Amino acid sequence: MIFVVRTRDDVGAVHGEARVVHARKDPTREQRDLFCVGDEGLVQRLREDGCVVSALHDGWYPDELGGGVAVWGNGRYWEVRSSPFDVVDQG
């Protein structure tokens, strides 16, 4: 599944357990959103460690560079795109 970890210290927040597939500036704060792939157990461990974790649902999650992440299948399928139409990575 794909989910977002909101953090100030970038990739170190996910303890090397999750695969970080994309990142963006948090649009409302001076933090980063890390788009991560992992299982439900990892999501629970990150929350227990105090991380702010949000599951992603079907939709488009833009970044500040004009690209973003497309998600479908209730978070099971995703693509990192350089634009809403150009695929960079997919899961």
C-alpha positions as CSV (number, residue, x, y, z in Angstrom):
1,M,0.0,0.0,0.0
2,I,1.1,3.6,-0.5
3,F,0.9,6.2,2.3
4,V,2.3,9.6,3.3
5,V,4.6,10.3,6.2
6,R,4.8,14.0,7.1
7,T,8.1,14.9,8.6
8,R,10.7,17.6,9.2
9,D,13.7,15.4,9.0
10,D,13.1,13.9,5.6
11,V,13.8,10.2,4.9
12,G,15.2,9.4,8.4
13,A,11.7,9.5,9.7
14,V,10.7,6.2,8.1
15,H,13.7,4.4,9.7
16,G,14.7,2.7,6.4
17,E,11.8,0.3,6.6
18,A,9.6,1.9,3.9
19,R,10.4,2.4,0.3
20,V,10.2,6.2,-0.3
21,V,9.0,6.6,-3.9
22,H,8.4,10.4,-4.0
23,A,8.5,13.5,-1.8
24,R,7.0,17.0,-1.9
25,K,7.0,20.1,0.2
26,D,4.0,20.1,2.6
27,P,1.7,22.8,1.1
28,T,0.7,24.2,4.4
29,R,3.8,23.9,6.7
30,E,7.6,23.8,6.6
31,Q,7.6,20.0,6.4
32,R,7.9,17.3,3.7
33,D,5.4,14.6,2.6
34,L,7.2,11.3,1.9
35,F,5.2,9.0,-0.3
36,C,6.1,5.6,1.0
37,V,5.3,2.0,0.1
38,G,4.9,-0.7,2.8
39,D,2.5,-3.0,4.6
40,E,-0.1,-2.2,7.3
41,G,2.2,-3.4,10.0
42,L,4.8,-0.7,9.0
43,V,2.1,2.0,9.1
44,Q,1.2,0.9,12.6
45,R,4.9,0.9,13.8
46,L,5.5,4.4,12.3
47,R,2.4,5.7,14.1
48,E,3.6,4.1,17.4
49,D,6.9,5.9,16.9
50,G,5.1,9.2,16.7
51,C,5.1,9.7,12.9
52,V,2.1,11.5,11.2
53,V,1.0,8.9,8.7
54,S,-1.9,9.3,6.2
55,A,-3.3,6.5,4.0
56,L,-3.8,7.6,0.4
57,H,-7.0,6.9,-1.5
58,D,-7.8,7.1,-5.2
59,G,-6.8,10.4,-6.6
60,W,-4.0,12.8,-7.8
61,Y,-1.5,14.1,-5.3
62,P,0.5,16.9,-6.9
63,D,3.9,18.1,-6.0
64,E,5.5,21.5,-6.3
65,L,7.2,20.7,-9.6
66,G,4.1,20.0,-11.7
67,G,4.2,16.2,-11.2
68,G,2.9,14.1,-8.4
69,V,1.5,10.7,-7.5
70,A,-1.6,9.0,-9.0
71,V,-3.3,6.5,-6.8
72,W,-6.1,4.0,-7.5
73,G,-7.4,0.6,-6.3
74,N,-7.7,2.0,-2.7
75,G,-4.0,2.6,-2.4
76,R,-2.9,-0.7,-3.9
77,Y,-1.7,0.8,-7.2
78,W,0.2,4.0,-7.8
79,E,2.4,5.8,-10.3
80,V,4.9,8.7,-9.8
81,R,4.4,11.1,-12.7
82,S,6.5,14.0,-13.9
83,S,3.2,15.5,-15.1
84,P,-0.4,14.3,-14.7
85,F,0.2,12.2,-17.9
86,D,3.9,11.2,-17.9
87,V,4.8,8.1,-15.7
88,V,8.1,8.0,-13.9
89,D,7.6,5.0,-11.6
90,Q,4.7,2.7,-10.9
91,G,3.8,0.2,-8.2
